[in-house]
Amino acid sequence: QVQLVESGGGLVQPGGSLRLSCAASGFTFSSYTMRWYRQAPGKERELVAVISSINSVTNYADSVKGRFTISRDNAKNTMYLQMNSLKPEDTAVYYCSAVRGLSAYWGQGTQVTVSS
């Protein structure tokens, strides 16, 4: 069955770094566009970063541009989100998603808390 499992979240001080991972199984990972979303308490889910299936073209929300880096390793069926210079407003549950045409899969999310 299809699984997306996020890991790497936690508590970090402002200015710190975290690397999130999204391990995929049950589908052809390399054929899917992969996305990171986040949802803070009381707010709508926000698209953070996207990486395409072909040529790994990336795109970022303005709020994270220059601080976050999305990447993928198709040999390991894993996507990453390197988050640097973290701010308290980055606090949220981070979700990975796989999209191809009308198919979309979601992980269960991992909590990131940025606080001193």
C-alpha atoms as an extended CHARMM CRD file, in Angstrom:
* protein
*
       116  EXT
         1         1  GLN       CA              0.0000000000        0.0000000000        0.0000000000  PROA      1               0.0000000000
         2         2  VAL       CA              0.9930000000        3.6120000000       -0.4810000000  PROA      2               0.0000000000
         3         3  GLN       CA              2.8880000000        5.1800000000        2.3940000000  PROA      3               0.0000000000
         4         4  LEU       CA              4.4940000000        8.5580000000        2.9550000000  PROA      4               0.0000000000
         5         5  VAL       CA              6.2840000000        8.8250000000        6.2780000000  PROA      5               0.0000000000
         6         6  GLU       CA              7.7140000000       12.1310000000        7.4610000000  PROA      6               0.0000000000
         7         7  SER       CA             10.4730000000       12.3570000000       10.0490000000  PROA      7               0.0000000000
         8         8  GLY       CA             12.9920000000       14.8390000000       11.3960000000  PROA      8               0.0000000000
         9         9  GLY       CA             10.7170000000       17.2920000000       13.1220000000  PROA      9               0.0000000000
        10        10  GLY       CA             11.3200000000       18.5850000000       16.6180000000  PROA      10              0.0000000000
        11        11  LEU       CA             12.0200000000       21.5820000000       18.7920000000  PROA      11              0.0000000000
        12        12  VAL       CA             14.6830000000       24.0210000000       17.6240000000  PROA      12              0.0000000000
        13        13  GLN       CA             15.7560000000       27.5040000000       18.6720000000  PROA      13              0.0000000000
        14        14  PRO       CA             15.2790000000       30.4830000000       16.3620000000  PROA      14              0.0000000000
        15        15  GLY       CA             18.1040000000       30.5950000000       13.8370000000  PROA      15              0.0000000000
        16        16  GLY       CA             18.5840000000       26.8400000000       14.0030000000  PROA      16              0.0000000000
        17        17  SER       CA             18.2390000000       24.1580000000       11.3610000000  PROA      17              0.0000000000
        18        18  LEU       CA             16.3150000000       20.9460000000       10.8070000000  PROA      18              0.0000000000
        19        19  ARG       CA             16.1500000000       18.4700000000        7.9570000000  PROA      19              0.0000000000
        20        20  LEU       CA             12.8550000000       16.7580000000        7.3000000000  PROA      20              0.0000000000
        21        21  SER       CA             12.6160000000       13.4900000000        5.3900000000  PROA      21              0.0000000000
        22        22  CYS       CA              9.6880000000       11.9110000000        3.5830000000  PROA      22              0.0000000000
        23        23  ALA       CA             10.0860000000        8.2040000000        2.8700000000  PROA      23              0.0000000000
        24        24  ALA       CA              7.7960000000        6.8810000000        0.1440000000  PROA      24              0.0000000000
        25        25  SER       CA              6.6690000000        3.3680000000       -0.7000000000  PROA      25              0.0000000000
        26        26  GLY       CA              3.9300000000        1.6440000000       -2.6650000000  PROA      26              0.0000000000
        27        27  PHE       CA              4.1060000000        3.7910000000       -5.8020000000  PROA      27              0.0000000000
        28        28  THR       CA              6.5990000000        4.8930000000       -8.4610000000  PROA      28              0.0000000000
        29        29  PHE       CA              8.2110000000        7.7110000000       -6.5130000000  PROA      29              0.0000000000
        30        30  SER       CA             10.3160000000        9.0250000000       -9.4040000000  PROA      30              0.0000000000
        31        31  SER       CA              7.1780000000        9.7020000000      -11.4830000000  PROA      31              0.0000000000
        32        32  TYR       CA              5.5280000000       11.9410000000       -8.9290000000  PROA      32              0.0000000000
        33        33  THR       CA              5.8560000000       15.6270000000       -8.2050000000  PROA      33              0.0000000000
        34        34  MET       CA              6.6030000000       15.9600000000       -4.5160000000  PROA      34              0.0000000000
        35        35  ARG       CA              5.5030000000       18.7790000000       -2.2410000000  PROA      35              0.0000000000
        36        36  TRP       CA              5.9740000000       19.9750000000        1.3020000000  PROA      36              0.0000000000
        37        37  TYR       CA              3.0620000000       21.6950000000        3.0130000000  PROA      37              0.0000000000
        38        38  ARG       CA              2.7040000000       23.0720000000        6.5080000000  PROA      38              0.0000000000
        39        39  GLN       CA             -0.1860000000       23.9680000000        8.7570000000  PROA      39              0.0000000000
        40        40  ALA       CA              0.0940000000       26.1560000000       11.8100000000  PROA      40              0.0000000000
        41        41  PRO       CA             -2.5830000000       26.1600000000       14.5290000000  PROA      41              0.0000000000
        42        42  GLY       CA             -5.6270000000       28.1110000000       13.4060000000  PROA      42              0.0000000000
        43        43  LYS       CA             -4.2660000000       28.6390000000        9.9050000000  PROA      43              0.0000000000
        44        44  GLU       CA             -4.8780000000       27.0720000000        6.5210000000  PROA      44              0.0000000000
        45        45  ARG       CA             -2.4790000000       24.5360000000        5.0620000000  PROA      45              0.0000000000
        46        46  GLU       CA              0.2630000000       26.3210000000        3.1210000000  PROA      46              0.0000000000
        47        47  LEU       CA              2.3340000000       25.0360000000        0.2110000000  PROA      47              0.0000000000
        48        48  VAL       CA              5.9850000000       25.4210000000        1.1920000000  PROA      48              0.0000000000
        49        49  ALA       CA              8.0340000000       23.8360000000       -1.5930000000  PROA      49              0.0000000000
        50        50  VAL       CA              7.6670000000       21.7130000000       -4.7120000000  PROA      50              0.0000000000
        51        51  ILE       CA             10.0770000000       19.5050000000       -6.6390000000  PROA      51              0.0000000000
        52        52  SER       CA              9.1490000000       18.1000000000      -10.0120000000  PROA      52              0.0000000000
        53        53  SER       CA              9.5180000000       14.5180000000      -11.1360000000  PROA      53              0.0000000000
        54        54  ILE       CA             11.5010000000       15.5090000000      -14.2010000000  PROA      54              0.0000000000
        55        55  ASN       CA             14.7760000000       17.3630000000      -13.7510000000  PROA      55              0.0000000000
        56        56  SER       CA             13.9170000000       18.1220000000      -10.0940000000  PROA      56              0.0000000000
        57        57  VAL       CA             12.7890000000       21.6450000000      -10.8130000000  PROA      57              0.0000000000
        58        58  THR       CA             12.0290000000       23.4000000000       -7.5210000000  PROA      58              0.0000000000
        59        59  ASN       CA              9.7450000000       26.1780000000       -6.3790000000  PROA      59              0.0000000000
        60        60  TYR       CA              9.2660000000       27.8210000000       -2.9900000000  PROA      60              0.0000000000
        61        61  ALA       CA              6.8390000000       29.9640000000       -1.0810000000  PROA      61              0.0000000000
        62        62  ASP       CA              8.1350000000       33.4990000000       -0.6670000000  PROA      62              0.0000000000
        63        63  SER       CA              8.1300000000       33.0370000000        3.1050000000  PROA      63              0.0000000000
        64        64  VAL       CA             10.8280000000       30.3360000000        2.9410000000  PROA      64              0.0000000000
        65        65  LYS       CA             12.7780000000       31.2740000000       -0.1710000000  PROA      65              0.0000000000
        66        66  GLY       CA             16.4990000000       31.4370000000        0.5460000000  PROA      66              0.0000000000
        67        67  ARG       CA             16.1420000000       29.5330000000        3.8270000000  PROA      67              0.0000000000
        68        68  PHE       CA             14.6270000000       26.1730000000        2.8450000000  PROA      68              0.0000000000
        69        69  THR       CA             15.8700000000       23.6940000000        0.2470000000  PROA      69              0.0000000000
        70        70  ILE       CA             13.7990000000       20.8450000000       -1.1540000000  PROA      70              0.0000000000
        71        71  SER       CA             15.5010000000       17.8360000000       -2.7100000000  PROA      71              0.0000000000
        72        72  ARG       CA             14.7950000000       14.2420000000       -3.6350000000  PROA      72              0.0000000000
        73        73  ASP       CA             16.7210000000       10.9940000000       -3.9550000000  PROA      73              0.0000000000
        74        74  ASN       CA             14.8380000000        8.7600000000       -6.3650000000  PROA      74              0.0000000000
        75        75  ALA       CA             17.1530000000        5.8320000000       -5.6350000000  PROA      75              0.0000000000
        76        76  LYS       CA             16.0700000000        5.9680000000       -1.9860000000  PROA      76              0.0000000000
        77        77  ASN       CA             12.4310000000        6.9670000000       -2.6530000000  PROA      77              0.0000000000
        78        78  THR       CA             12.9280000000        9.8570000000       -0.2690000000  PROA      78              0.0000000000
        79        79  MET       CA             12.3480000000       13.5920000000       -0.3390000000  PROA      79              0.0000000000
        80        80  TYR       CA             13.9860000000       16.1110000000        1.9700000000  PROA      80              0.0000000000
        81        81  LEU       CA             13.4340000000       19.6110000000        3.2480000000  PROA      81              0.0000000000
        82        82  GLN       CA             16.5050000000       21.3470000000        4.6360000000  PROA      82              0.0000000000
        83        83  MET       CA             15.3330000000       24.2190000000        6.8130000000  PROA      83              0.0000000000
        84        84  ASN       CA             17.8520000000       26.8500000000        7.9000000000  PROA      84              0.0000000000
        85        85  SER       CA             17.5280000000       30.1550000000        9.7570000000  PROA      85              0.0000000000
        86        86  LEU       CA             14.3080000000       28.9440000000       11.3070000000  PROA      86              0.0000000000
        87        87  LYS       CA             11.8780000000       31.4870000000       12.7150000000  PROA      87              0.0000000000
        88        88  PRO       CA              9.0720000000       31.1210000000       15.2570000000  PROA      88              0.0000000000
        89        89  GLU       CA              6.5920000000       31.6260000000       12.4200000000  PROA      89              0.0000000000
        90        90  ASP       CA              7.8830000000       28.4100000000       10.8240000000  PROA      90              0.0000000000
        91        91  THR       CA              6.2550000000       26.4850000000       13.6650000000  PROA      91              0.0000000000
        92        92  ALA       CA              3.7330000000       24.0860000000       12.1260000000  PROA      92              0.0000000000
        93        93  VAL       CA              2.9760000000       20.5080000000       11.2690000000  PROA      93              0.0000000000
        94        94  TYR       CA              4.8350000000       19.7250000000        8.0510000000  PROA      94              0.0000000000
        95        95  TYR       CA              3.3020000000       17.2950000000        5.5530000000  PROA      95              0.0000000000
        96        96  CYS       CA              4.7010000000       15.7090000000        2.4280000000  PROA      96              0.0000000000
        97        97  SER       CA              2.5480000000       14.9900000000       -0.5780000000  PROA      97              0.0000000000
        98        98  ALA       CA              2.9930000000       13.0700000000       -3.8250000000  PROA      98              0.0000000000
        99        99  VAL       CA              1.0330000000       14.2030000000       -6.8720000000  PROA      99              0.0000000000
       100       100  ARG       CA              0.6310000000       12.8130000000      -10.3720000000  PROA      100             0.0000000000
       101       101  GLY       CA             -2.3850000000       13.7310000000      -12.4440000000  PROA      101             0.0000000000
       102       102  LEU       CA             -5.4720000000       13.0310000000      -10.3180000000  PROA      102             0.0000000000
       103       103  SER       CA             -3.5340000000       10.8990000000       -7.8130000000  PROA      103             0.0000000000
       104       104  ALA       CA             -2.4430000000       12.5160000000       -4.5850000000  PROA      104             0.0000000000
       105       105  TYR       CA             -1.0000000000       10.9250000000       -1.4710000000  PROA      105             0.0000000000
       106       106  TRP       CA             -0.2960000000       12.4690000000        1.9310000000  PROA      106             0.0000000000
       107       107  GLY       CA              1.8480000000       11.6900000000        4.9160000000  PROA      107             0.0000000000
       108       108  GLN       CA              0.7480000000       11.9580000000        8.5210000000  PROA      108             0.0000000000
       109       109  GLY       CA              2.8590000000       15.0220000000        9.2810000000  PROA      109             0.0000000000
       110       110  THR       CA              5.7370000000       15.8990000000       11.5740000000  PROA      110             0.0000000000
       111       111  GLN       CA              5.7250000000       18.7230000000       14.1190000000  PROA      111             0.0000000000
       112       112  VAL       CA              8.2910000000       21.5020000000       13.8620000000  PROA      112             0.0000000000
       113       113  THR       CA              8.4550000000       23.9410000000       16.7650000000  PROA      113             0.0000000000
       114       114  VAL       CA             10.7500000000       26.9560000000       16.6810000000  PROA      114             0.0000000000
       115       115  SER       CA             11.0420000000       28.5030000000       20.1060000000  PROA      115             0.0000000000
       116       116  SER       CA             13.6040000000       29.7150000000       22.5980000000  PROA      116             0.0000000000
